[in-house]
Amino acid sequence: MAINIIRFLKIALLFLCIQANGQVKPWSENLITIPEKSNYQKTSTYADVMHFIEAIKSKSDLVHLEFMGKSKEGKDIPLIIMANPKISSPKEAKDSGKPIMYVQGNIHAGEVEGKEVLQQLMRDILLGKKKHLLDNQIIIFAPIYNTDSNDKMKKGRRPSQEDSPVEVGIRANSQGLDLNRDGIKMEAFETQGLIQNVLLKWDPEMLVDLHTTNGTWHGYGVTYAPSYHYAGEKAPYDFTWNTMLPSIVKSIDKNYGVKLGPYGGYSLRQGWPTKAIYTYNHHPRYIVNQMGLRNKVGILSEAFAHDRFYKRMDSTYGFVAEILEFTNINGRKMAAINAKAEQDAIANVKQNAGKIKKGVRYKMVPLEEKFTLRTYDYLPFVNEEGYTKHIRSGKIIEIPNVENYSKFEAKVSSTLPRGYFLPKAMKQIADHLKKQGVEVIELKKSKRAVGEVFVVKSLKNASRKFEGHYMAILEGEFVPKTRTFKKGDYWVDMAQPLSNLIFYMLEPQSDDGLVTWNFFDAYFKNKGISEKPVIYPVFKYYKLK
């Protein structure tokens, strides 16, 4: 009897010790997200997100709230800056020596996982088990980037999500624009706020953009992509693709049981088993891709649409958490790689202007190495007309030796200049470059330059509108020229950090530059492009006389 009592007391003591060491302090109700409260039937409104932010602000002294701008409907777009100790300005951040990492959700308001997960991570970083993530970095979250369209909720908006949650917002913003196609033209209030008040003001080393896929039945909880831009410096891409993402693939599987794979879709029209997947394109209109032209790291996160809402959230949470675990350890190394890429871009201009060519139009090609694709299987059957069709099974398989079309090769290249000149009549172009962070100098005295003009022989516009634009393509040729520019004209010296972005925006043959987005259409039409060749008004120079 005594032995049993002693054994019971030992077990009870052990249980109390376990409780004392492992017990989680319960959250207050205002720190429970809307999905958690609704059994994952609902997603947060804008007001819900703002109430959550205010609640967490009242409980933590490590958070600073500011706003990147206002939407068309007048909603403030919240930006949560988390640091230990607290910082409230970019100067304080720079003085701390810690790199800044930025993550945004809800760029498409029907893809709600990022919005919810960033609230959960704020809770865990500021008040819970992930406070260590602020040891070596400053973290900025924008949980509800597309504020207006978030609240335009309705059932059936995203069929691949099978009404999980029941109602979600719409893809475009309140101007009718896709915020993930606006990186070059900057027409959306949100894009202007992002570039001006996040990328330029806070200068993060990394941007992570949180999405949900539209339908491919791959076998991953999340798929990823780096910043695809081959007109940029290679080092940030190489580190992301070869070091960072492979490490996270392993750590998220170990710590969260989530399978990660490369972003891409396949078509059953090409047969089954599939032999290739295809990513999205390289254009810097996509903000993740633009990060490469800004000498920074960009990562696309795409939750698997066909998982239930709670599972998509769990997978996205794990991906963002493991990214931030990686950057907490490697952030300073990433900052050094990015800084060197910036210096390399400047040095390339100084040393090689007029000597080398860089791509301005690209085609998608496969990577050198094939990979094993994890995906749902498809069963063949013959229909009544005698054609072989395929129907998805519930079984996940692995297909070896699949090509991954996520590389881009130049199909048109142009000579790298030392810089560009614009006549003073092109003030709107100069102003747009400045909004992107480009240094543009208004001449106080004349400068004479040796370079080339692009003689435009035709301007072709697309027959269908895309994002409110009939996309433009120029045909023509470069002709050597020496020109003098006068007081009031604009000078863009390419020996500056954003040289690769400048090149892609101003080259007349670029597939995603200012020409593409109709910035010069009125000029060409006023000059009579339909009847005669017209000189592109941006002069490309190789040396000053």
C-alpha positions, 0 to 999 in steps of 0.5 A: 500500500505504501509503495503504491502511494509513493508511486502515485505521488511520484507520478503526480509530481512528474505531471505537475512538473510537466504542466509547469514547464509546458503549459501555454498561457491562454490568449485573451479573446481579442487575440484569437483570429476570426478563422479560429473563432469560426471553426475556419468558416470565416475570414477577417474583415478589415475592421477585424484585422485592425482590432487585432493589431490594436489588441496586440499593440496594447500588450507588447512594447516591441511593435510600431504601427504605421501606414504605407498609404490609403486605398481608393476608399480611404482605408489606411493600409497597416504596416507592423514593424516588430523589433527588439528593442522597439524601433520607430524609424528607418534610421533607428533600424539602420543604427541597430545593424539588423537587416529588415525582412518584409512579408505581405498578405492579401495582395489578392483579397480572395487568397486569405491565408497570408492575412490570417497567418501574419496575425498568428505570427504577430501573436507568436513573435510578440507575445509567444513562442517565437520571440527569438525571431527578433534577436537578429532581424527586424520584421515588417508585416503588411497583413491586409495589403488589398484593404478595400476588396477584402471586404467585398465578400461573397460565396463562390469566388474561388471554386478551387477553394471549395467555399473554404472559407465560405466567403472571400473578397475579390482579386482586383483592388477598388480601382479594378487593378490587379496589384500583382501586375502593377509593379512597373506602371504603379497606378494603384494607390497600394503599389505607390504606398508599397514602393514609396513607404516600404521598399524605399523607406525601410529598404528590406532585404527580402520581400515575401508575397503570400498567395494561393494557387488557382487549381493545379493538383500538385502534392505540396502544401505550398509551392514557391518561386524566387525572384525571376529576373535575369536582367538583374544581378545573379547573386541574390537569386542564386542564394535564394534558389540554391541555399535558402529554399532547399534548406527551408524545404527540409526544415518545414518538413521536419518541423511542420510536416509540410511538403514544399515544391517549386511553383508551376502547373502542368496540362493533361493535354500534354499527356500523363504522367506529365513531363514538365511544369511551367512557372509564371513569367519573368516580368517585373510587373510582379513585385516578387520579380521586381525585387531581383532588379532592386538587388534584393531577395524575393519569394513567392508563396502559393498555398495549395488551393484544394486543401481546407482553409485550416490546412492552407493556413497551417502550411503557409504559417510553417513556410513563413515561420521557417523563412524567418527562422532562416533569415534570423540566422542568415539575415546579415549574410543576405544583406551582404550578398544584396549589398555586393549585388548593388555594387556589382550593378554599379561597377558593371555600368562603369566598366562595361557600358557600351561593351556588353548586351543585356536581355530585354525580352525573354523566353521560358526554358527548362532548368538544366536539372530535372526533378521528382514531382510530387502530385496527385495521380490521374487515371486514364479512361476511354469515353463514349467517343473513343477518346482517352481522358484522365480523371484525378485519383485521391492518391499522391505519387512521385513522378521522376525526371520532370522538367522545370520550366522556371528559367528565362533566356534572352531572345532580344538583347540591348547594349548596356548604356552609361545612362540616358537623357530625356528632354524636358518635355518628358517630365512625366517619365522623369517623375515616374522614375523618381517614384520608383526610387531612381535618381534623376538629375535636372540639368543646370547646364548643357551636356553633350553625349555620344550614344544611340537613338532608337528609330521607331518604324512601327508601334503595335498595340495589343487588340485586347485590354490588359489591366486597362492597357493595350500593351505596346511593342515597338519595332525599329533599330538603334542608330549612332548619334551625338546629341547635346542636352540643355538646361531643364532636360533630364539626365539618368546616370546608370551608375546607381543602385537601381541600374538594372530596373532603369534599364528594363524600364527605359529600353525601347524593346523591353517586354515590360518597360514603360513603352509596354505600358503605353507611357509613350503612345501619345508622343508617338501618335502626335509625331505621326508614327503611322506615317513615318519613322519616329525617334524614341525620345529617350537618348541612350548614351555611352560617354559624355564629351 
